[in-house]
């Protein structure tokens, strides 16, 4: 009996060893395959990040409304593909435009397998796509304290950002706004640096009555002086020695990067008296040409520019040329 028990025990041990060895093969194989699967997951995530970035960059280029649709799409396609490749150079990308304000990017990448080759799978392809759309800005920050009344704006045309006492006002308001506080010092600071709070369409803003010619000139001179004139570039300069609009009009990349390009709220009307409120109906950008006139007769002049507003959110009207870009897919 003891001999039989010993033989049975040896057979059991042998069977256990076989099962353990077989299980180890299965577990090691599953672990190896999971490594390949993990590589695919990471590659897919990185590819999605690349097409997201590419579509946003492409939609941003569509905001250059001064160019034809064909030129806008050509520029957007080049930028979208370049940005996507910068994020993941191994991918192959295709860019198309479902409509005039949407940039769609598809990406794919072929991943060589390592352990899956045991099962006859030598490579696998990961896919990703994204779309971003240009829309009117519904909220923004960094606004300067000038309120421009709603109207039809034309790219490059001159507009008064702040009027003077001889421009027909009798309300005590000269299109100045009290952003984040009241008084001449606050007004001057907001001209220089902008308001860091978020303003949305439908918000009401308190007006800042009074001509305040001194603070206006101080603030505008500060902003214009931020402009850097680089050596080796043939600029067209204005009478004050600053780069003129005529040069910027043919160098749009420099225009969009200029510190003289400021953002202001569009308001419903200026039928107000004293310290009152106006309602925000949109946002627009203007290139600061500077102060026209001097002393109490000074006015602020700017040229209208359509552009995508950094850090803005969508949901607004596109009629004022202030755009926002967001992912829709």
Order of alpha helices (4+ residues) and beta strands (2+ residues): alpha-alpha-beta-beta-beta-beta-beta-beta-alpha-beta-beta-alpha-alpha-alpha-beta-beta-beta-beta-beta
